[in-house]
Amino acid sequence: MADDRPRRDLWVLDAREHADAAEQYRRSCAHLFDITLLSPEATFHNSMDGYNLGGVVFGLCEGAPQRFDRRLSHVAADASDTVMAVLELRPTGWTADYDGRAASGAMGEIRLVDMARPFSLTIEQPFESLYFVIPRAQLDPQVAGVDFHGRVVAEAAGPGRLLGSHLRTLWEAIGSLTTTDATLAARAGVALMSAVILAHGEPAATDPRPIEKMLLAEGQRYVDQHLDDPDLSPETVRQHLGVSRSLLYKVFEARGGVSAFIQARRLDQTFDVILQDRTEQHTLAEIGYRHGFRSDAHFSRAFRARFGVTPGRLRKLGEAARREGLSALERPDDVWAWFRSL
């Protein structure tokens, strides 16, 4: 069915059509890295063709020579906790420093990136790359103690060959896959990425992520596991993490605060529950109450503020909304929002 396809976002910037294309690009990437162009802005071109595969972002990026600098300030401000596999589709002569680990395109076609750590990447020629970005929590648990940041893997043999072949095939087929097919294919990619990390990473003496990043990941996991607990609160999160109130609020600052994060997660879950309750077995008041909203009016106001529609209106949309593929994972409208939501 034409409407049962993965959510797609095609983002193209070309200086021949928009004089400020390079500046638009820098602003759009600013939350992830600082961009330094290595060719004239008058010839600048960049495109990102991305898909949301059930919480995995997969895309093809083509761009001009440039340097990407992800600093500790970017890491600290980025509320997501993601890892990335990048498959170079053509030779580019790139070089990089991944938090002290030197790497280059001469070492292989696939590079593994831990977005919770800084890096500087210089691409000296126009490039074309496939990006496979996933939440760290989706990796095999064995990966938890492995340092893989900046590892470069040849596509010629072993797990690298399997992952490279899978990403190439998935890209070729993505336009014909249903949402379910693509999501399952993405899960296979996550398993292969875990295998590559285990094969080419090395044991880490300690978790190299900043302490705030580790606390945020654990705090988010705890919240997600206790959304239906009426006692869930900033204080219960603080007690679970064993930190001071000041550190807790610092950790969740990028998410708008602990209370705001809890409410947003609960609202996302109520959104999906309403869509999934096809036979309307539960009243909207019951759904709201089960997710911590003791007042119908508060639930309705908060829901509308987040989604632009009331719970009652969403229920009336019913099947039409389901056909559009609306879900807590797919609501963001563009590839940059998808990155931030992982």
Secondary structure as UniProt FT lines:
FT   TURN            2..3
FT   STRAND          7..14
FT   TURN            15..17
FT   TURN            19..20
FT   HELIX           21..29
FT   TURN            30..32
FT   STRAND          34..37
FT   HELIX           41..43
FT   STRAND          45..52
FT   STRAND          57..63
FT   STRAND          66..70
FT   HELIX           72..77
FT   STRAND          82..88
FT   STRAND          95..98
FT   TURN            99..100
FT   STRAND          101..104
FT   HELIX           105..107
FT   STRAND          110..114
FT   TURN            115..116
FT   STRAND          119..123
FT   STRAND          127..135
FT   HELIX           136..138
FT   HELIX           141..145
FT   STRAND          146..147
FT   TURN            149..150
FT   STRAND          152..153
FT   HELIX           158..173
FT   HELIX           174..176
FT   HELIX           179..200
FT   STRAND          202..203
FT   HELIX           211..225
FT   TURN            226..228
FT   TURN            230..231
FT   HELIX           234..241
FT   HELIX           245..251
FT   HELIX           253..255
FT   HELIX           258..276
FT   TURN            278..279
FT   HELIX           284..290
FT   TURN            291..292
FT   HELIX           296..307
FT   HELIX           311..317
FT   HELIX           319..323
FT   TURN            324..325
FT   TURN            328..330
FT   HELIX           335..341
//
